[in-house]
Amino acid sequence: LRVNTLTDASSNNSIATSVIHNGTAKMWLHFNQDTPAITKSYNVSSVTDQQTGYYRPNFTSNFSDKDYTCTAMKQAEATNADCAEYVAHNINTTALLERRDFENNSDRDHASSHTIAIGDLA
């Protein structure tokens, strides 16, 4: 099947396949830092557990450049003062930015961390 545009059955709504391709996640990860273990993932070959609260997902297929975007979240566990962020150093096309999870100003591992990255694959 080779198409440039998808149209609904009534031919009233259509969308270019490039819009669908460019807007989809090229990597996603559900990670348990406590174990540590990948719960489910797409385009993740492994995860480097760097220290308490910090980990780095490694890609199966690399991004084409360092201009991809990512978002992260995690399930709150002990309090509502949880936070997840990316620490912007050692940005590259083969692994995501270093992920940091913390709670009440202390680094901590979490059982349910989630990450999505969108960008162009090489």
N, C-alpha and C positions, 0 to 999 in steps of 0.2 A: 504494500500500500504506500503510495507516494502522493502526498497532497500538500498544498500551500495554505489552504483555508478549510476550516471545519464549519459546517452549517447544520443547524438543528433540523429536525424532520419537517417542520413547516416552512423552512427556508426564510424565516423572519430574522434570525440572529446568526451571525457568523463571527469568526475570530481567526486571525492569522495564526498558524502553528508556531511562528517565531515568538509570538506573545506568550504562548503557553510554555514553550521551551525556556525562554529567558526568565520567566517568573517562577519557575519551580526550584525547589531546594536541590542542590547538587550534593549535599551532605547533611545527614541528620544522625543524632546519637542520643540514646537513652543509656545513661551510665550510672552504675552503682559504685560510688567511691569507697564505701565501707568494705566491699569484698576484696579488691576492686574487680569489677567485671562489666563487660558490655552486655546490657540487657537486650537491646535491639539497635540496629544501625543500618545506614546506607552509605556506601563509599567511605567506610572507615576500616582500615586494615588492622589497627591496634590503637591502644591508648597508653601513653606514657604517664605513669603515676609519679609525679615529681616530688611531692611532699604533702603533708596534711593540707587539704583544701585546694591543692593545685594539680591539674592534669592537662595533658596535651593530646587531643585526638590527631592521629596520623591518617592521611588520606590513602585510599586505594588508587584513585585516579587524581592526579594533581590538578590544581587550578592553573589557569594560563598566566596569571599575574597575581600580585599581592593586593589587588584592589577589590577583592571579594568582601562581602558584608556578612556579619554573623549576629546571631542573637542567642541569648541563654536564659534559662530559668531553672528553678529547682523547687521541689516541694518543701514548704516550711515544715520544720520538725519540732523544735522545742519552743520557739517564740515566733512572733511576727516580725522580728528584727533581722530577718534573713536577707542576704544579698548575694547575687552572683554577678561577676564581671569578668571581662577579658583584660589581661595585662598586656599592653601593646609593646612587646619587645620580641626580637627574633621572628618577625613576621616573614613568612615564606610561603611558597606554593605547595609544599608537601605536607604541612601540618598546620592545624589551626593555632591561633594565638593561644598563649597559656591561659587556662581557665582558672579563676580563683573563686572559691565559695567561702563565705564567712558568715558568722552570726555573732551578734553582740561584740563586734570588733575583734573577734578571734577567728583565725582560720580553722576550718573544720571540714571533714568529709561528710558527704550526704548520700543517702541511699537512692535518691531519685533526682539526678541532674539531667537536663535536656539541652541540646544544642542544635542549631540549624545554621547552615551557611549557604549563601546564594552568590553566584558569580559564574564566570565562564571557565569551563574545564579545558585543559590543554588538548 
